[in-house]
Amino acid sequence: MRVAPSLLAADFCNLRSQLDMLNSSEAFCLHVDVMDGNFVPNISIGFPVIKAIGKMSEKPLDVHMMVNEPGRYISEVRDCGTRLMNVHYEACTHLNRTLTQIRDSGMLAGVTINPATPVAMLEEVIDIVDLVLIMSVNPGFGGQPFIKNSISKVTRLREMLARHNSSALIEVDGGINLHTGTELAKAGADILVAGSYIFNSSDPHNAIHSLSML
Ligand SMILES: O=C(CO)[C@@H](O)[C@H](O)COP(=O)(O)O
């Protein structure tokens, strides 16, 4: 299993040491949450901080834009050294255009769906995405309980990808631990995003390792 630690749960007073730990871990990429206080109720970090993270990270950045109309920020996200930009289905008026522009900018394009959004809504864009992120909590906060129907959404998405002969990856984010991660692995998830499970652990390195063994 590929593991994407969510930096939202990291100790921002000690970002350098947190990134050193992640650089030497089995993490596949770093998941960076951007919140605008509008699409989601919370506000997190912006481009100057992400750029600094990009300079220190040896892992690719997976930037999750919890922002209305994220297409306005494609060049800023790319200039932070981002490998993959995730935008919400619910936040883009012109989703096809935004995903195409992300790819044209040289990044991989990810589309994200909220817990209440059916997988079927992705049918018309699935051929132009590199990754689908299924939110297994309502976005905006770390530490929330896992929403169980996310598991059957992974199954349905796996079927859709097969029908389209797509190699897009399936990422799941929110309430991930060894138990929920095991269920998601069985359903066909490729990447697990985890915040609290990793950063609240007394041994974050080992927490990443344990998820990577699923
Ligand atoms: O995007 C989000 C929340 O909006 C997530 O990335 C959380 O940060 C995951 O946190 P845990 O549920 O693993 O604590």
PDBQT file of the ligand as one rigid body, heavy atoms in Angstrom, charges set to zero:
ROOT
HETATM    1  O1  LIG A 301      -8.191  16.474   4.160  1.00  0.00    +0.000 OA
HETATM    2  C1  LIG A 301      -8.275  16.122   5.286  1.00  0.00    +0.000 C 
HETATM    3  C2  LIG A 301      -9.258  16.763   6.191  1.00  0.00    +0.000 C 
HETATM    4  O2  LIG A 301      -9.937  17.716   5.472  1.00  0.00    +0.000 OA
HETATM    5  C3  LIG A 301      -7.441  14.995   5.751  1.00  0.00    +0.000 C 
HETATM    6  O3  LIG A 301      -6.219  14.926   5.025  1.00  0.00    +0.000 OA
HETATM    7  C4  LIG A 301      -7.172  14.894   7.193  1.00  0.00    +0.000 C 
HETATM    8  O4  LIG A 301      -6.059  15.659   7.542  1.00  0.00    +0.000 OA
HETATM    9  C5  LIG A 301      -6.952  13.473   7.564  1.00  0.00    +0.000 C 
HETATM   10  O5  LIG A 301      -6.788  13.427   8.914  1.00  0.00    +0.000 OA
HETATM   11  P1  LIG A 301      -7.041  12.110   9.774  1.00  0.00    +0.000 P 
HETATM   12  O6  LIG A 301      -8.494  11.757   9.599  1.00  0.00    +0.000 OA
HETATM   13  O7  LIG A 301      -6.132  11.046   9.213  1.00  0.00    +0.000 OA
HETATM   14  O8  LIG A 301      -6.685  12.542  11.139  1.00  0.00    +0.000 OA
ENDROOT
TORSDOF 0
